[in-house]
Amino acid sequence: MEYLKIIAFTHKQIDLKSLGKLVICEQTLDDRLRNIQSELGVKEIFYVGTCNRVEFVFTSPSSLDKDFITRFLTVLDMGLPAQYMEQFVENVSAYEQLDAFNHLLRTSCSLESLVVGEKEILAQIRKAYEACRVAGFTGDYMRMIMNRVVKTAKEVYTHTNISKNPVSIVSLAYRKLRDLKMCSSEARLLIIGAGETNRNLAQYLKKHKYTNFSVFNRTLENAENLAKELNGTAYPLTALENYDKGFDVIITCTGSTEAIITEAIYKKLLNGDTSKKVIVDLAIPNDTAAEVVKNFPVHYIEVESLKEVARKNIQERYDELVNAEHIIEENIKDFELVLRQRKIEIAMSCVPQKIKEIKHTAINGIFADEIDKLDENSRLLLEKVMNYMEKKYISVPMVMAKEILVKNS
């Protein structure tokens, strides 16, 4: 593992706006990586770019000192002004050998993410690797590395509680709504506000077969865009007080400083309905007037209570770090043996051909005259014996070498 290297620029040292200057577009990625390979003696490489990290995983005999990293960024040719070049060189995270492998495993298991336990990073790393593999930038060594990365991450997510409980407000709100068990997929949902939070929650609901959406927003065009995604109906926010088609759930999140759902508007929305409703209010300050929660039968889900749940869930995830790190440690130890076995396989890959050559020389050269004097049955028997011995001889040195490795590990 002596040649494994990682150059990483992450949210931990660099602000996200600056980090964006290192993100490589898909159209230019191949040319930039080819330049790195040819100019810096890099054999295998793949690039990972997400919203909060840019990393290069590669093999090289060079040490990752400041001079090499400066040359790396220069050859990458991102058009960086001098002040950014200096910032990136001073705030880079460089990993070599076992430290590099450990970092890659920790990253894939989300231990290095903004939110520990989010599984998206594994999918992002796999996709990034696959793109570079298809383009010819990686080979057998990175294939083995990535096989172990995926194996380790799956074990962490399966055998620890690091991703068990949700921590995003949207996922917590959906779970609370689902747990009420009073809302069927035919439930009538009023979406008030067409911003990112409501959009994400509505997409959760659509994914889980909810179909009846009415979207209200100050800017009708934004309401129409979201309603189109949900196969729902769009309304201007001013139409809310006259809406008379009934509802089961209100989901609201606007930037208003005043209550959107006043007692008077809520009463009109009910239109004589006395059944208990659900209000999911993810706005700060809340869009729902306190009188509505006090005077009407509602299940009220609001952002402050969800934040407290999120805080507890995050703490529980951090408590699982020890278990996750133990799994990573065991995989690193096991992988060292796998790598040594693979080196033997590669070193002995010529053995089958050598044995075939010896067999061919024996039959067609050294013992050719004697074999020609044999009758047909004897020659067939000799051929069967030689084929049997060939197969056995090919496997013997490999098996013995692996046994020696296991005994000495």
DRENZAMI-797843 format. One record per residue: residue in three letters; x, y, z of N, C-alpha, C in turn. Coordinates in steps of 0.1 Angstrom, whole numbers, plus 5000, padded with zeros to 4 digits. Layout:
N
ALAXYZXYZXYZ ...
END
This chain:
409
MET500849885000500050005000500950135000 GLU502150114997503150224999502850334989 TYR502250304977502050414967500650474967 LEU499750434976498450494977498550634983 LYS497950724976497950864981496650934979 ILE496351024987495051104986495351254989 ILE494951334980494951484982493551524984 ALA493251584995491851614999491651765002 PHE490651824997490251955001488751945006 THR488551975018487251955024486652075032 HIS485452065036484752165043485352195057 LYS486252105061486852115075487852225075 GLN488552255063489552355062489252465053 ILE488352445043488152545033486652575032 ASP486352705031484952745029484352695016 LEU483052665016482452595005482552674992 LYS482452804993482552894981483852874974 SER484952874982486252864977486452724971 LEU485852624978486052484974485452464960 GLY484352534957483752524944484652544933 LYS485752624935486652654924487552534920 LEU487452424928488252304925487352204919 VAL486052224918485152124912485452114897 ILE485651994892485951974878484651934871 CYS484351994860483151964852483451834844 GLU482451754842482551624835483251634822 GLN483051744814483551754801485051764801 THR485651824811487151844811487851744820 LEU487151654827487751574837488851484831 ASP488451414820489451314814490751384810 ASP490651504804491951564799492751604812 ARG492151654822492851704834493551584841 LEU492851474842493451354848494551294839 ARG494451294826495451254818496751334819 ASN496551464821497651554823498451514836 ILE497651494847498251454859499051324858 GLN498451224851499151094849500451114841 SER500451194831501651204822502651294828 GLU502251404835503251504840503851464854 LEU503051384862503451354876503751214878 GLY503751124868504050984870503050914879 VAL501750954877500650884884500150774876 LYS500050654882499550534874498050524874 GLU497450514886495950504887495450624894 ILE494250674891493750794897492150794895 PHE491550844906490150884904489851004912 TYR488851074908488451204914487051204920 VAL486951254932485651264939485351414941 GLY484151454936483751594939482351594944 THR482151644956480751654962480551804966 CYS479451824973479151964977480152014988 ASN480851924995481751975006483051905006 ARG483451844994484851784993485251764979 VAL486551784977487151754964488351664967 GLU488451544962489551454966490051384954 PHE491351364954492051284943492651164950 VAL492251044945492850914951493650854940 PHE494950834943495850794932497050714937 THR497850654928499050584932500250664926 SER501250684934502450754930503550724940 PRO504850714935505950694944506350824950 SER505850944946506251074951505651094965 SER506451174973505951214986505051334984 LEU504051344992503051454991503551574999 ASP504651634995505151755001504451874994 LYS504751994999504152114994504452134979 ASP505752094975506152114961505252024952 PHE505051904956504251814948502851864947 ILE502251904958500851944958500752074949 THR501652164950501652284941501752244926 ARG502652154923502752104909501452034905 PHE500851954914499551884911498551984907 LEU498352094915497352194912497652274900 THR498952294897499352364885498952284873 VAL499352154873499052064861497552044860 LEU496852044871495352034870494752144862 ASP495452264862495052374854493652424855 MET493252464868491952514871491852664869 GLY492852724865492852874864492752944877 LEU493352894887493252954901494153074902 PRO493553184907494453304910495453264921 ALA496453344922497553314932497053294946 GLN496153384950495653374964494953244967 TYR494253194957493553074959494452954959 MET495452954950496452854950497152844963 GLU497552954969498252954982497252894993 GLN496052934992495052895002494852745002 PHE494752684990494552544988495752464992 VAL496952514989498152444993498352445008 GLU498052555014498152565029497152485036 ASN495952455030494852395037494452255032 VAL495452195024495152065019495251955030 SER494551845028494751735037495451625028 ALA496651585032497351485024497551355031 TYR497251245025497351115032498151025023 GLU498950945030499850845023499750705029 GLN499850605021499950465025498750425034 LEU498950375046497850325054496950435058 ASP497450555060496650675064495650705053 ALA496150695040495250715029494150615028 PHE494450495030493450385030492450405041 ASN492950445053492050465065491150585062 HIS491650695056490850805053489750775043 LEU490150695032489150655022488050575028 LEU488350485037487350405044486450485053 ARG487050575061486350665070485350755062 THR485850805050485050885042483850815036 SER484050695031482950615026481950575036 CYS482450565049481550525060480850645066 SER481050765060480550895064481050945077 LEU482150895082482750945095483451075093 GLU483651115080484251245077483251345071 SER481951305071480951395065480451495074 LEU479851605069479251705077478251645087 VAL477451545082476551475091476951325091 VAL477451285102477851145103476651055101 GLY476850945093475750845091475050865078 GLU475250975070474650995058475250895047 LYS474450815041474950715032475250765018 GLU474850885015475050935001476550934997 ILE477450955006478850965003479350834996 LEU478950715001479350594995478950584981 ALA477750614978477250614964478050714955 GLN478350834961479150934954480550884950 ILE481150814960482550764958482450654947 ARG481450564948481350454939481150504925 LYS480350604923480050664910481250734904 ALA481950804913483150874909484250774904 TYR484450664912485350564908484950494895 GLU483750464894483250394882483450474869 ALA483250604870483450694858484850684854 CYS485750694864487250694860487750554856 ARG487050444861487450314857487050294842 VAL485850334839485350314825486250394816 ALA486750514820487650594812489050544811 GLY489350444819490650384818491750444828 PHE491250514838492250584847492550494859 THR491850384861492150294872492450154867 GLY493050074875493349934872493049834883 ASP493849724883493649624893493749664907 TYR494749754910494949794924493749874929 MET493249974922492150054926490849964927 ARG490849864918489649774919489649704932 MET490749654937490849594950490549684961 ILE491049804960490849914970489349934971 MET488649954960487249994960486349874965 ASN486749754961486049634967486049634982 ARG487149674988487249675002486549795008 VAL486549905001485850025006484349995007 VAL483749934996482349904996482049805007 LYS482849695008482649595018482649655032 THR483549745035483649805048482449895051 ALA482149975042481050065044479749995046 LYS479449885039478249805041478249745055 GLU479449705059479449645073479149745083 VAL479749865082479449975091477950015092 TYR477350025080475950065080475049955084 THR475549825083474649715087474849685102 HIS476049685107476349635120476449745131 THR476249865127476249975137474950055135 ASN474650145145473450225144473850365139 ILE474950375132475450505128474550585118 SER473650505111472750575102471350545105 LYS471050485117469750435120468650545121 ASN468950655129467950755131468250875122 PRO467150935116467351045107467751175115 VAL468451265108468851385115468451505107 SER468051495095467551615087466151645091 ILE465851775092464451815096463451755086 VAL463751755073462751695064462451555066 SER463551475068463251325070462651305084 LEU462951385094462251365107460751405106 ALA460451515098459051555097458351445090 TYR458951385079458251285072457951165081 ARG458951125089458751015098457651035109 LYS457651155114456651195124455251185117 LEU455151235105453851225097453451085095 ARG454451005091454150865088453750785101 ASP454350825112454050755124452650775130 LEU452050885125450650925130449650815125 LYS449950755114449150645108447750685106 MET447550815104446150865101446050915087 CYS447150915080447150975067447350875056 SER446350835049446550745038447150815026 SER447450735016448050795004447150884996 GLU445850875000444850964993444651095001 ALA445351115012445151225020445351355012 ARG444551455015444551585008445551675015 LEU446651705008447751785013447851925008 LEU447852025017448052165013449552195015 ILE450252235005451652275006451652425005 ILE452052495016452152635017453552685016 GLY454052735005455452775003456052674994 ALA456852724984457452634974458952634974 GLY459452664986460952664988461552524989 GLU462852514991463552384991463052295002 THR462752335014462252255025460952185021 ASN459952265017458752205013458852115001 ARG459752154991459952074979460451934983 ASN461451934992462051804996461051715003 LEU460251775012459351695020458251645011 ALA457751735001456751684992457251574983 GLN458551574979459051474971459151344979 TYR459451344992459351235001457951175000 LEU456951255001455551215002455151154988 LYS455551214977455251164964455951024962 LYS457151014967457850884966457150774973 HIS456450814984455650714992454150714988 LYS453950744975452650724969451550824973 TYR451850934979450851034981450651114968 THR449451144965449151194952448351324951 ASN447651364963446751474962447351604968 PHE447951684960448751794964448051924959 SER447952024968447552164964448652254969 VAL449252334960450452414963450052564963 PHE450352634974450152774975451452844977 ASN451652954970452853034971452653174967 ARG453353274973453253414969453453434954 THR454553374949454853374935454253254928 LEU453153284920452453174915453253084906 GLU454253144899455153064890455852954897 ASN456352984910457052884918456052774923 ALA454852814926453852714930453552624918 GLU453452684906453152604894454352504891 ASN455552544893456652454891456652334900 LEU456452364913456352254923455152164920 ALA454052224918452752154915452952054903 LYS453752104893453952024881454751894885 GLU455751914894456551804898455751704906 LEU454751744913453851664922452551614915 ASN452351664903451051634896449951694904 GLY450151804910449151874918448651994912 THR447952084920447352204915448052324922 ALA448252434915448952554920447952664923 TYR448152744933447352854937448252964942 PRO447853094940448553204947448253194962 LEU449053244970448853244984447653314989 THR447253414981446053494984444753404983 ALA444853294976443653204974443453114986 LEU444353114995444253015007443053035015 GLU442653165018441553185027440253145021 ASN440153135007438953095001438952954996 TYR439952875000440052744995438952655003 ASP438152584995437052515002436952364998 LYS438052304993438052174989438452074999 GLY438652125011439052035023440451995023 PHE440951945034442351905035442451805047 ASP443551735047443851645058445151685065 VAL446051735057447451775062447851915056 ILE448351995064448952125059450452115062 ILE451252135051452652145053453052285049 THR453652355058453952505056455352535059 CYS455952615051457352675054457552785044 THR457352905050457553035042458453125050 GLY458853225043459753325050459053435056 SER457753425058456953525064457253555079 THR457253675083457453715097456153705105 GLU455053705098453753695104453053555102 ALA452153515110451453395108450753385095 ILE450853285088450153265075448753195078 ILE448853095087447653025090447053085103 THR446253185102445653245113444353165117 GLU443853195129442653125133441553145124 ALA441353265118440253285109440453205096 ILE441653205090441953135078441752985080 TYR442252935092442152795095440652745096 LYS439852835102438452805103437752795090 LYS438152885080437552875067438052755060 LEU439252715062439852595055439052475060 LEU438752465072437952355078436552345071 ASN435952455069434652455062433652365069 GLY433652375083432752295091433252155095 ASP434352115089434951985093435451985107 THR435151895115435551895129436551785132 SER437051705122437951605125439351655128 LYS440151575134441551615138442451615125 LYS443151725124444051745112445451745116 VAL446351745106447851755109448351875103 ILE449151945111449952065106451452035108 VAL452152045097453652035097454152165094 ASP454652235104455152375103456652375104 LEU457352395093458852395093459352535092 ALA458552635094459052775092459552825106 ILE460452915105460952995116460953145113 PRO460153225120459153185130458053105124 ASN457253035132456152945127455153025119 ASP454652955109453653005100452252995107 THR452152905117450852875123450652965136 ALA449553035137449253115148449053015160 ALA449453065172449352985184447852945187 GLU446953035184445553015186444952895179 VAL445552865167445152745159445452615167 VAL446652615172447052495179446352475192 LYS445952585198445252585211443852555210 ASN443152605200441752605199441152495190 PHE441952425182441452325173442152195175 PRO441452085172442151945174443151925162 VAL444451935165445451925155446651845160 HIS447251765152448551705154449551815149 TYR450351875158451151985154452651935154 ILE453251935142454651905141455452035137 GLU456352075146456952205143458552185145 VAL459252285139460652265137461452255150 GLU461152325160461952325172461952185179 SER460852125179460851985185461551895177 LEU461551905163462251825154463751845156 LYS464151965158465651995160466151925173 GLU465351915183465751845195465951695192 VAL465051645185465151495181466451485172 ALA466651575163467851565154469151575163 ARG469151655173470351675181470651535188 LYS469551475194469751345201470151235191 ASN469651245179470051135169471451155165 ILE471851275163473251305160474251255171 GLN473851275183474651225194474751075194 GLU473651015192473550865191474550815180 ARG474550885169475350845158476850865162 TYR477150965169478550985173478950885183 ASP478050835191478350725201478650595193 GLU478250585181478550465173479850465166 LEU480550585167481850595160482850485164 VAL482850455177483850355182483650225175 ASN482350185173482050055167482450065152 ALA482150175146482450185131483950185129 GLU484750255138486150255137486850115139 HIS486150035148486649905150486449815137 ILE485349835130485149765118486149805107 ILE486449935106487449985097488849925100 GLU489149925113490449875117490649725113 GLU489549645115489649505111489749485096 ASN489049575089489149555074490549595069 ILE491149695075492449735071493449625074 LYS493349565085494249455089494049335079 ASP492849305076492549185067492949215053 PHE492849345049493149385035494649375032 GLU495449395043496949385041497249235036 LEU496549135042496849005038496248975023 VAL495149035020494549025007495549084996 LEU496149195000497049264990498249174988 ARG498849114999499949024997499648904989 GLN498448854991498048734983497948774968 ARG497348894966497248944952498648964945 LYS499549004953500949024948501548894943 ILE501248784951501748654948501048604935 GLU499748624935498948584923499548644910 ILE499848774911500448844899501748794896 ALA502648774907503948724905503948584899 MET502948504902502948364898502048354885 SER501548464880500648454869501248384856 CYS502648384856503348324845503548164847 VAL503248114859503447974862502747884852 PRO501447904850500647814841501347804827 GLN501747924822502347924809503647844809 LYS504447864819505747804820505547644821 ILE504547604828504347464829503847404816 LYS503047484809502547434796503747424786 GLU504747524787505947514779506747394782 ILE506947364795507747244799507047114793 LYS505747114794505046994789505146984774 HIS505047094767505147094752506547054748 THR507647104755508947064752509246914754 ALA508646864766508846724769508246634758 ILE506946664754506246584745506746594731 ASN507046714727507446744713508846754710 GLY509646744721511146754719511846644726 ILE512046654739512946554746512446414745 PHE511146384746510646254746509846224733 ALA510046304723509246284711509346154704 ASP510646104703510845974696510245854704 GLU510345864717509845754725508245754725 ILE507645874725506245884724505645834711 ASP506445864700506045814687505945664686 LYS506745594694506745444694505645384702 LEU504845464709503745414717502545394709 ASP501745294713500545264705499445374709 GLU498345384702497345484704496845494718 ASN496545384724495945374738497045434748 SER498245394746499345434755499545594754 ARG499445644742499645784740498445864746 LEU497245814745496045874751496245874766 LEU496645764772496845754786497945854791 LEU499045854784500145954787499646094787 GLU498846124777498246264776497346294788 LYS496546204792495646224803496446244816 VAL497546164818498346184830499046314830 MET499546354818500246484817499346604820 ASN498046594814497046704817496746714831 TYR496546594838496246594852497346654860 MET498646614857499746674865499946824862 GLU499646864850499747004847498747084856 LYS497547044857496547114865497047124880 LYS497547004884497947004899499147084901 TYR500147084892501347164894501047314894 ILE500047354886499747494885499247544898 SER498447464906497847514918498747504930 VAL499747414930500547384942501247504947 PRO502047574939502847684944501947804950 MET500847824943499947924948499347894961 VAL498847774963498347724976499347734987 MET500547684984501647684994501947824998 ALA502047914989502448054992501348125001 LYS500048094997499048155005499048095020 GLU499247965021499347905034500447965042 ILE501547995036502748055043502348195048 LEU501648275039501248405042500348405055 VAL499348315055498348305066499048275079 LYS499948175078500748135090501548255096 ASN502048335087502948445092502248575095 SER500948575092500248705094499848725108 
END
